[in-house]
Amino acid sequence: MMAKMDQTLALKTQQRLSILGRMQIAELIEKPEADFAAEVAKIEKDELFRKLYFGDGKMPPAFQRQKWPSGELHSSFYEIDERRVAGSGERVPVEKLAEEQGLAVSAIKKMGRENFEKYFLRGQGLSLGEISKRLGFSKEEILSIHDFLLDVEIRSEFEVPSSLPAKTPQRGAACIAHLKVLDGEVRFEFYAPYWARGLYHIRYDLIDGWKTEALSLDERKRLPFLIKRMESLNLRQSALYRVFESLSKIQMDYLSSRIIENLRPISLRGLARRLDLSPSTVSRALSRRSVRLPWEEEVPVIFLLPGRRRVLREIVETWLKNSPVMTDAELTAKLKAERGISVSRRTVNAVRHEIGFFTPKKSTLFLSKP
């Protein structure tokens, strides 16, 4: 199922790239996460969106959500407090947030995490009335929870620990997710609800019915524009997710072991070819975004895209610390046999000098004249 979704995302992304053009996709991917959250809120507070997302009692919802196969919401979302950092850099007082959205906060606690994620993150394609009936809440309470998600995304940046690790990106980066390795797969625990909710799933098969039976003339005119905006946001998110997912798979050995020399070398152009994206698109996807590794260290996403030279330095330095007398020829053979990295002895020698381990001198004991 995951492979099928990957192929679908790749195909749809490539198709949209040709339709929207390189410049537009560049602008979408480069858009800061806080600005993107504001755009999501703008769309989802639109009355036309609400109508097609929650249904009208007669027509089934035409807009749904399609969750990522390897993603979920980080547990820190349920601990909304002063530790959350506002997008402006100022702390958001929990009292003020709770006062403004008190109805939503109490409703989430009452329904429990399982029901909250089932109906508000994963989506079930149910009408507002059906969700209200199943949960035992009023329609107003259901809408207040939906709006609460949007407000949290705009007003609070992704969870940031009070004590940052020594190796951390600049605070200008938005931390997208905590990576965890479970059963041989990397899972993404997203900090923002809109990331955890995945893509918009537009039921095109229902759109004509809505136009005919449930939309006014003005709504029919506005609908194509709304759908185009949703498709644009999907394009941006699917391209970013594919970059993150591909890097996590490439670096599985490192993420599973925490051994730095297990990082696999890959260039930006190599990753772009793998994803059938332009190098500039991949570069923008990596910019100003970070992830938290399984052992809690936060690093820029680009950390998972090390060039060959950097990987060689890490591996060779580790080996030479354990065995300083290894020759260039031995290192070259070991790199090929154990890491699958083919390099020349000259390259290995250059790396050796970069890290300060010089080639051991040959013994002259048996070369001296009697």
C-alpha positions as a Markdown table, in Angstrom:
| # | Residue | x | y | z |
|---|---|---|---|---|
| 1 | Met | 0.0 | 0.0 | 0.0 |
| 2 | Met | 2.8 | 2.4 | 0.9 |
| 3 | Ala | 4.6 | 1.7 | -2.4 |
| 4 | Lys | 1.4 | 2.4 | -4.3 |
| 5 | Met | 0.9 | 5.7 | -2.5 |
| 6 | Asp | 4.5 | 6.6 | -3.2 |
| 7 | Gln | 4.0 | 6.0 | -6.9 |
| 8 | Thr | 0.7 | 7.9 | -6.9 |
| 9 | Leu | 2.3 | 10.9 | -5.1 |
| 10 | Ala | 5.3 | 10.8 | -7.6 |
| 11 | Leu | 3.0 | 10.8 | -10.6 |
| 12 | Lys | 0.6 | 13.5 | -9.3 |
| 13 | Thr | 3.6 | 15.7 | -8.3 |
| 14 | Gln | 5.2 | 15.4 | -11.7 |
| 15 | Gln | 1.9 | 16.2 | -13.4 |
| 16 | Arg | 1.3 | 19.2 | -11.3 |
| 17 | Leu | 4.8 | 20.4 | -11.8 |
| 18 | Ser | 4.2 | 20.6 | -15.6 |
| 19 | Ile | 0.9 | 22.3 | -15.0 |
| 20 | Leu | 1.8 | 24.9 | -12.4 |
| 21 | Gly | 5.3 | 25.5 | -13.7 |
| 22 | Arg | 8.7 | 25.6 | -11.9 |
| 23 | Met | 8.3 | 29.1 | -10.5 |
| 24 | Gln | 5.1 | 28.3 | -8.7 |
| 25 | Ile | 6.2 | 25.1 | -7.1 |
| 26 | Ala | 9.4 | 26.9 | -6.0 |
| 27 | Glu | 7.3 | 29.5 | -4.2 |
| 28 | Leu | 5.1 | 26.9 | -2.6 |
| 29 | Ile | 7.9 | 24.8 | -1.2 |
| 30 | Glu | 9.9 | 27.9 | -0.1 |
| 31 | Lys | 6.9 | 29.2 | 1.9 |
| 32 | Pro | 7.7 | 29.1 | 5.6 |
| 33 | Glu | 5.7 | 26.6 | 7.7 |
| 34 | Ala | 4.0 | 29.4 | 9.7 |
| 35 | Asp | 2.8 | 31.0 | 6.5 |
| 36 | Phe | 1.6 | 27.7 | 5.1 |
| 37 | Ala | -0.4 | 27.0 | 8.3 |
| 38 | Ala | -2.1 | 30.4 | 7.8 |
| 39 | Glu | -3.0 | 29.4 | 4.3 |
| 40 | Val | -4.5 | 26.1 | 5.5 |
| 41 | Ala | -6.6 | 28.0 | 8.0 |
| 42 | Lys | -7.8 | 30.5 | 5.4 |
| 43 | Ile | -9.0 | 27.6 | 3.2 |
| 44 | Glu | -10.6 | 25.5 | 6.0 |
| 45 | Lys | -12.4 | 28.5 | 7.5 |
| 46 | Asp | -14.0 | 29.2 | 4.1 |
| 47 | Glu | -17.7 | 28.5 | 4.3 |
| 48 | Leu | -17.6 | 26.7 | 0.9 |
| 49 | Phe | -14.8 | 24.4 | 2.1 |
| 50 | Arg | -16.8 | 23.7 | 5.3 |
| 51 | Lys | -19.9 | 22.8 | 3.3 |
| 52 | Leu | -18.1 | 20.3 | 1.2 |
| 53 | Tyr | -15.9 | 19.0 | 4.0 |
| 54 | Phe | -18.7 | 18.4 | 6.6 |
| 55 | Gly | -21.5 | 17.7 | 4.1 |
| 56 | Asp | -25.0 | 19.3 | 4.4 |
| 57 | Gly | -27.0 | 16.3 | 5.6 |
| 58 | Lys | -28.2 | 15.4 | 2.1 |
| 59 | Met | -24.9 | 15.3 | 0.1 |
| 60 | Pro | -21.9 | 13.3 | 1.4 |
| 61 | Pro | -18.6 | 15.2 | 2.0 |
| 62 | Ala | -16.6 | 15.8 | -1.2 |
| 63 | Phe | -13.5 | 16.9 | 0.7 |
| 64 | Gln | -11.6 | 14.5 | 3.0 |
| 65 | Arg | -8.1 | 14.0 | 4.4 |
| 66 | Gln | -5.6 | 11.3 | 3.3 |
| 67 | Lys | -3.2 | 10.5 | 6.1 |
| 68 | Trp | 0.5 | 9.7 | 5.4 |
| 69 | Pro | 1.2 | 6.0 | 5.6 |
| 70 | Ser | 4.1 | 6.6 | 8.1 |
| 71 | Gly | 2.9 | 9.6 | 9.9 |
| 72 | Glu | 1.1 | 10.5 | 13.1 |
| 73 | Leu | 0.7 | 13.5 | 15.5 |
| 74 | His | 3.4 | 13.9 | 18.2 |
| 75 | Ser | 2.2 | 13.4 | 21.7 |
| 76 | Ser | 3.4 | 17.0 | 22.6 |
| 77 | Phe | 0.3 | 18.4 | 21.0 |
| 78 | Tyr | -1.7 | 17.1 | 23.9 |
| 79 | Glu | 0.5 | 19.0 | 26.3 |
| 80 | Ile | -0.3 | 22.5 | 25.2 |
| 81 | Asp | 1.4 | 24.8 | 27.7 |
| 82 | Glu | 3.9 | 27.7 | 28.0 |
| 83 | Arg | 6.6 | 25.6 | 26.4 |
| 84 | Arg | 5.1 | 26.1 | 23.0 |
| 85 | Val | 6.8 | 28.9 | 21.1 |
| 86 | Ala | 4.9 | 31.4 | 19.1 |
| 87 | Gly | 5.7 | 31.9 | 15.4 |
| 88 | Ser | 6.7 | 35.5 | 16.3 |
| 89 | Gly | 9.2 | 34.2 | 18.8 |
| 90 | Glu | 7.0 | 35.1 | 21.9 |
| 91 | Arg | 5.6 | 32.6 | 24.3 |
| 92 | Val | 1.9 | 31.9 | 24.1 |
| 93 | Pro | 0.3 | 32.0 | 27.6 |
| 94 | Val | -1.7 | 28.8 | 28.1 |
| 95 | Glu | -4.4 | 30.7 | 30.0 |
| 96 | Lys | -5.1 | 33.0 | 27.1 |
| 97 | Leu | -5.2 | 30.1 | 24.7 |
| 98 | Ala | -7.5 | 28.1 | 26.9 |
| 99 | Glu | -9.8 | 31.1 | 27.6 |
| 100 | Glu | -10.3 | 31.7 | 23.9 |
| 101 | Gln | -10.7 | 28.1 | 23.0 |
| 102 | Gly | -12.0 | 26.6 | 26.2 |
| 103 | Leu | -14.9 | 24.8 | 24.6 |
| 104 | Ala | -12.6 | 23.0 | 22.2 |
| 105 | Val | -10.0 | 22.1 | 24.9 |
| 106 | Ser | -12.6 | 20.5 | 27.2 |
| 107 | Ala | -14.3 | 18.7 | 24.3 |
| 108 | Ile | -11.0 | 17.1 | 23.2 |
| 109 | Lys | -10.3 | 15.9 | 26.7 |
| 110 | Lys | -13.8 | 14.5 | 27.1 |
| 111 | Met | -13.8 | 12.6 | 23.8 |
| 112 | Gly | -10.3 | 11.2 | 24.3 |
| 113 | Arg | -7.3 | 11.0 | 22.1 |
| 114 | Glu | -8.4 | 8.0 | 20.0 |
| 115 | Asn | -11.7 | 9.6 | 19.0 |
| 116 | Phe | -10.1 | 13.0 | 18.4 |
| 117 | Glu | -7.5 | 11.5 | 16.0 |
| 118 | Lys | -10.2 | 9.3 | 14.3 |
| 119 | Tyr | -12.6 | 12.1 | 13.5 |
| 120 | Phe | -10.4 | 15.2 | 13.3 |
| 121 | Leu | -7.0 | 14.0 | 12.0 |
| 122 | Arg | -7.6 | 10.9 | 9.9 |
| 123 | Gly | -11.1 | 11.9 | 8.8 |
| 124 | Gln | -13.9 | 9.4 | 8.1 |
| 125 | Gly | -15.7 | 11.1 | 5.3 |
| 126 | Leu | -18.6 | 11.7 | 7.7 |
| 127 | Ser | -21.0 | 14.6 | 7.8 |
| 128 | Leu | -21.0 | 17.2 | 10.6 |
| 129 | Gly | -24.3 | 15.7 | 11.9 |
| 130 | Glu | -22.9 | 12.2 | 11.9 |
| 131 | Ile | -19.8 | 13.2 | 13.8 |
| 132 | Ser | -21.9 | 15.1 | 16.3 |
| 133 | Lys | -24.1 | 12.1 | 16.8 |
| 134 | Arg | -21.3 | 9.6 | 17.3 |
| 135 | Leu | -19.4 | 11.8 | 19.7 |
| 136 | Gly | -22.3 | 13.2 | 21.6 |
| 137 | Phe | -21.3 | 16.8 | 21.0 |
| 138 | Ser | -23.1 | 19.7 | 19.4 |
| 139 | Lys | -22.3 | 20.8 | 15.9 |
| 140 | Glu | -21.0 | 24.0 | 17.4 |
| 141 | Glu | -18.5 | 22.1 | 19.6 |
| 142 | Ile | -17.3 | 20.0 | 16.6 |
| 143 | Leu | -16.7 | 23.2 | 14.6 |
| 144 | Ser | -14.9 | 24.8 | 17.6 |
| 145 | Ile | -12.5 | 21.8 | 17.7 |
| 146 | His | -11.8 | 22.1 | 14.0 |
| 147 | Asp | -11.1 | 25.8 | 14.4 |
| 148 | Phe | -8.9 | 25.1 | 17.4 |
| 149 | Leu | -6.6 | 22.9 | 15.3 |
| 150 | Leu | -6.2 | 25.7 | 12.8 |
| 151 | Asp | -5.6 | 28.4 | 15.4 |
| 152 | Val | -2.9 | 26.3 | 17.2 |
| 153 | Glu | -1.1 | 25.8 | 13.9 |
| 154 | Ile | -1.0 | 29.5 | 13.2 |
| 155 | Arg | -0.3 | 30.8 | 16.7 |
| 156 | Ser | 2.2 | 28.2 | 18.0 |
| 157 | Glu | 5.3 | 27.0 | 16.3 |
| 158 | Phe | 6.3 | 23.4 | 16.4 |
| 159 | Glu | 7.3 | 22.1 | 19.9 |
| 160 | Val | 10.8 | 23.1 | 20.9 |
| 161 | Pro | 12.5 | 21.7 | 24.0 |
| 162 | Ser | 13.5 | 24.2 | 26.7 |
| 163 | Ser | 17.1 | 22.8 | 26.7 |
| 164 | Leu | 18.4 | 22.4 | 23.1 |
| 165 | Pro | 21.1 | 19.8 | 22.4 |
| 166 | Ala | 24.6 | 21.0 | 21.7 |
| 167 | Lys | 24.2 | 20.2 | 18.0 |
| 168 | Thr | 21.1 | 22.0 | 16.9 |
| 169 | Pro | 20.0 | 24.0 | 13.9 |
| 170 | Gln | 19.5 | 27.8 | 14.1 |
| 171 | Arg | 16.1 | 28.6 | 15.6 |
| 172 | Gly | 15.0 | 29.9 | 12.2 |
| 173 | Ala | 14.3 | 26.3 | 11.2 |
| 174 | Ala | 10.9 | 24.8 | 11.8 |
| 175 | Cys | 11.1 | 21.3 | 13.4 |
| 176 | Ile | 8.8 | 19.2 | 11.2 |
| 177 | Ala | 8.8 | 15.8 | 13.0 |
| 178 | His | 10.4 | 13.4 | 15.4 |
| 179 | Leu | 11.8 | 10.4 | 13.6 |
| 180 | Lys | 11.4 | 7.0 | 15.2 |
| 181 | Val | 12.4 | 3.6 | 14.0 |
| 182 | Leu | 9.8 | 0.9 | 14.6 |
| 183 | Asp | 9.8 | -2.6 | 13.2 |
| 184 | Gly | 12.4 | -1.7 | 10.6 |
| 185 | Glu | 10.6 | 1.4 | 9.4 |
| 186 | Val | 11.0 | 5.1 | 10.0 |
| 187 | Arg | 7.9 | 6.7 | 11.5 |
| 188 | Phe | 7.2 | 10.5 | 11.4 |
| 189 | Glu | 5.7 | 12.0 | 14.6 |
| 190 | Phe | 4.7 | 15.4 | 13.2 |
| 191 | Tyr | 4.5 | 18.4 | 15.5 |
| 192 | Ala | 1.9 | 20.3 | 13.5 |
| 193 | Pro | -1.6 | 18.9 | 13.1 |
| 194 | Tyr | -1.8 | 19.9 | 9.4 |
| 195 | Trp | 1.2 | 17.7 | 8.7 |
| 196 | Ala | -0.3 | 14.8 | 10.6 |
| 197 | Arg | -3.5 | 15.1 | 8.7 |
| 198 | Gly | -1.8 | 14.5 | 5.4 |
| 199 | Leu | -3.2 | 15.5 | 2.0 |
| 200 | Tyr | -6.6 | 16.8 | 0.9 |
| 201 | His | -8.6 | 14.0 | -0.7 |
| 202 | Ile | -10.9 | 15.6 | -3.2 |
| 203 | Arg | -13.8 | 13.4 | -4.3 |
| 204 | Tyr | -14.1 | 14.5 | -7.9 |
| 205 | Asp | -16.8 | 11.9 | -8.4 |
| 206 | Leu | -19.1 | 13.8 | -6.0 |
| 207 | Ile | -18.3 | 17.3 | -7.3 |
| 208 | Asp | -20.9 | 17.3 | -10.1 |
| 209 | Gly | -23.6 | 16.2 | -7.8 |
| 210 | Trp | -22.8 | 19.0 | -5.4 |
| 211 | Lys | -22.8 | 21.5 | -8.2 |
| 212 | Thr | -26.2 | 20.3 | -9.4 |
| 213 | Glu | -28.0 | 19.8 | -6.1 |
| 214 | Ala | -26.4 | 21.7 | -3.3 |
| 215 | Leu | -24.4 | 24.8 | -4.4 |
| 216 | Ser | -25.6 | 28.3 | -5.3 |
| 217 | Leu | -24.5 | 30.0 | -8.5 |
| 218 | Asp | -21.8 | 32.0 | -6.5 |
| 219 | Glu | -20.5 | 28.8 | -4.9 |
| 220 | Arg | -20.3 | 27.0 | -8.2 |
| 221 | Lys | -18.2 | 29.9 | -9.5 |
| 222 | Arg | -15.9 | 29.9 | -6.5 |
| 223 | Leu | -15.4 | 26.1 | -6.4 |
| 224 | Pro | -12.8 | 25.7 | -9.1 |
| 225 | Phe | -10.6 | 28.3 | -7.5 |
| 226 | Leu | -11.0 | 26.6 | -4.1 |
| 227 | Ile | -10.1 | 23.2 | -5.5 |
| 228 | Lys | -7.0 | 24.7 | -7.3 |
| 229 | Arg | -5.8 | 26.2 | -4.0 |
| 230 | Met | -6.2 | 22.8 | -2.3 |
| 231 | Glu | -4.4 | 21.0 | -5.1 |
| 232 | Ser | -1.5 | 23.5 | -4.8 |
| 233 | Leu | -1.2 | 22.8 | -1.1 |
| 234 | Asn | -1.2 | 19.1 | -1.8 |
| 235 | Leu | 1.5 | 19.6 | -4.4 |
| 236 | Arg | 3.7 | 21.4 | -1.9 |
| 237 | Gln | 3.1 | 18.8 | 0.9 |
| 238 | Ser | 3.6 | 15.7 | -1.3 |
| 239 | Ala | 6.9 | 17.0 | -2.7 |
| 240 | Leu | 8.2 | 17.8 | 0.8 |
| 241 | Tyr | 7.0 | 14.5 | 2.3 |
| 242 | Arg | 8.7 | 12.5 | -0.5 |
| 243 | Val | 12.0 | 14.3 | 0.2 |
| 244 | Phe | 11.8 | 13.6 | 3.9 |
| 245 | Glu | 10.7 | 9.9 | 3.4 |
| 246 | Ser | 13.3 | 9.2 | 0.9 |
| 247 | Leu | 16.1 | 10.6 | 3.1 |
| 248 | Ser | 14.8 | 8.5 | 6.1 |
| 249 | Lys | 14.9 | 5.3 | 4.0 |
| 250 | Ile | 18.4 | 6.1 | 2.7 |
| 251 | Gln | 19.7 | 6.7 | 6.2 |
| 252 | Met | 17.9 | 3.8 | 7.9 |
| 253 | Asp | 21.2 | 2.3 | 9.1 |
| 254 | Tyr | 22.3 | 5.5 | 10.8 |
| 255 | Leu | 18.9 | 6.2 | 12.3 |
| 256 | Ser | 18.8 | 2.7 | 13.7 |
| 257 | Ser | 22.3 | 2.6 | 15.1 |
| 258 | Arg | 23.3 | 6.3 | 15.9 |
| 259 | Ile | 26.7 | 5.4 | 14.4 |
| 260 | Ile | 27.8 | 8.4 | 12.4 |
| 261 | Glu | 29.9 | 6.5 | 9.9 |
| 262 | Asn | 26.7 | 4.6 | 8.9 |
| 263 | Leu | 25.5 | 7.8 | 7.1 |
| 264 | Arg | 25.2 | 7.0 | 3.4 |
| 265 | Pro | 26.7 | 9.4 | 1.0 |
| 266 | Ile | 24.2 | 11.0 | -1.4 |
| 267 | Ser | 24.3 | 14.3 | -3.3 |
| 268 | Leu | 21.5 | 16.7 | -3.8 |
| 269 | Arg | 21.5 | 16.0 | -7.5 |
| 270 | Gly | 21.4 | 12.2 | -6.8 |
| 271 | Leu | 18.4 | 12.6 | -4.5 |
| 272 | Ala | 16.7 | 14.9 | -7.1 |
| 273 | Arg | 17.1 | 12.2 | -9.8 |
| 274 | Arg | 15.8 | 9.5 | -7.4 |
| 275 | Leu | 12.6 | 11.6 | -6.8 |
| 276 | Asp | 12.3 | 12.9 | -10.4 |
| 277 | Leu | 12.4 | 16.5 | -9.1 |
| 278 | Ser | 14.7 | 19.4 | -10.0 |
| 279 | Pro | 17.8 | 20.0 | -7.7 |
| 280 | Ser | 16.5 | 23.5 | -6.9 |
| 281 | Thr | 13.2 | 22.0 | -5.7 |
| 282 | Val | 15.0 | 19.6 | -3.4 |
| 283 | Ser | 17.2 | 22.4 | -2.2 |
| 284 | Arg | 14.2 | 24.5 | -1.2 |
| 285 | Ala | 12.6 | 21.5 | 0.5 |
| 286 | Leu | 15.7 | 21.2 | 2.8 |
| 287 | Ser | 15.9 | 24.9 | 3.6 |
| 288 | Arg | 14.9 | 26.1 | 7.1 |
| 289 | Arg | 13.5 | 22.8 | 8.2 |
| 290 | Ser | 14.8 | 20.4 | 10.8 |
| 291 | Val | 13.9 | 17.0 | 12.3 |
| 292 | Arg | 14.5 | 15.4 | 15.6 |
| 293 | Leu | 16.4 | 12.1 | 15.4 |
| 294 | Pro | 15.3 | 9.0 | 17.4 |
| 295 | Trp | 17.7 | 9.9 | 20.2 |
| 296 | Glu | 16.2 | 13.4 | 20.5 |
| 297 | Glu | 18.9 | 15.4 | 18.8 |
| 298 | Glu | 17.5 | 18.1 | 16.5 |
| 299 | Val | 19.3 | 18.5 | 13.2 |
| 300 | Pro | 18.7 | 20.4 | 9.9 |
| 301 | Val | 17.1 | 18.0 | 7.3 |
| 302 | Ile | 20.1 | 18.6 | 5.1 |
| 303 | Phe | 22.2 | 16.8 | 7.7 |
| 304 | Leu | 20.7 | 13.6 | 6.3 |
| 305 | Leu | 22.0 | 14.5 | 2.9 |
| 306 | Pro | 25.8 | 14.2 | 3.3 |
| 307 | Gly | 28.1 | 14.4 | 0.3 |
| 308 | Arg | 30.6 | 11.6 | -0.4 |
| 309 | Arg | 33.5 | 13.6 | 1.0 |
| 310 | Arg | 31.9 | 14.2 | 4.4 |
| 311 | Val | 31.0 | 10.5 | 4.7 |
| 312 | Leu | 34.5 | 9.5 | 3.8 |
| 313 | Arg | 35.9 | 11.7 | 6.5 |
| 314 | Glu | 33.6 | 10.3 | 9.1 |
| 315 | Ile | 34.4 | 6.7 | 8.2 |
| 316 | Val | 38.2 | 7.1 | 7.7 |
| 317 | Glu | 38.6 | 9.1 | 10.8 |
| 318 | Thr | 36.8 | 6.4 | 12.9 |
| 319 | Trp | 38.9 | 3.6 | 11.4 |
| 320 | Leu | 42.2 | 5.4 | 11.8 |
| 321 | Lys | 41.4 | 6.3 | 15.4 |
| 322 | Asn | 41.1 | 2.5 | 16.1 |
| 323 | Ser | 44.0 | 1.5 | 13.8 |
| 324 | Pro | 46.3 | 4.4 | 12.9 |
| 325 | Val | 48.7 | 2.2 | 10.9 |
| 326 | Met | 46.2 | 1.4 | 8.2 |
| 327 | Thr | 47.6 | 2.2 | 4.7 |
| 328 | Asp | 45.7 | 4.0 | 1.9 |
| 329 | Ala | 45.4 | 0.7 | 0.0 |
| 330 | Glu | 43.9 | -1.0 | 3.1 |
| 331 | Leu | 41.4 | 1.8 | 3.6 |
| 332 | Thr | 40.4 | 1.8 | 0.0 |
| 333 | Ala | 39.8 | -2.0 | 0.0 |
| 334 | Lys | 37.9 | -1.8 | 3.3 |
| 335 | Leu | 35.7 | 1.0 | 2.0 |
| 336 | Lys | 34.8 | -1.1 | -1.0 |
| 337 | Ala | 34.2 | -4.3 | 0.9 |
| 338 | Glu | 32.3 | -3.0 | 4.0 |
| 339 | Arg | 30.6 | 0.2 | 2.7 |
| 340 | Gly | 30.3 | -0.3 | -1.0 |
| 341 | Ile | 32.2 | 2.9 | -1.6 |
| 342 | Ser | 34.5 | 2.9 | -4.6 |
| 343 | Val | 37.2 | 5.6 | -4.4 |
| 344 | Ser | 40.8 | 5.9 | -5.5 |
| 345 | Arg | 43.8 | 5.6 | -3.2 |
| 346 | Arg | 44.6 | 9.3 | -4.0 |
| 347 | Thr | 41.2 | 10.3 | -2.7 |
| 348 | Val | 41.7 | 8.3 | 0.5 |
| 349 | Asn | 45.1 | 9.9 | 1.0 |
| 350 | Ala | 43.6 | 13.4 | 0.6 |
| 351 | Val | 40.9 | 12.6 | 3.1 |
| 352 | Arg | 43.6 | 11.2 | 5.5 |
| 353 | His | 45.5 | 14.5 | 5.3 |
| 354 | Glu | 42.3 | 16.6 | 5.8 |
| 355 | Ile | 41.6 | 14.9 | 9.1 |
| 356 | Gly | 45.3 | 14.9 | 10.2 |
| 357 | Phe | 46.2 | 11.2 | 10.0 |
| 358 | Phe | 49.2 | 11.0 | 7.8 |
| 359 | Thr | 50.3 | 7.9 | 5.9 |
| 360 | Pro | 52.6 | 5.7 | 8.0 |
| 361 | Lys | 56.1 | 5.7 | 6.8 |
| 362 | Lys | 57.6 | 2.5 | 5.4 |
| 363 | Ser | 60.2 | 0.9 | 7.5 |
| 364 | Thr | 63.8 | 1.3 | 6.2 |
| 365 | Leu | 65.3 | -1.5 | 8.4 |
| 366 | Phe | 65.9 | -3.9 | 5.6 |
| 367 | Leu | 66.7 | -1.3 | 3.0 |
| 368 | Ser | 69.9 | 0.0 | 4.6 |
| 369 | Lys | 73.2 | -1.1 | 3.3 |
| 370 | Pro | 75.4 | -3.3 | 5.4 |
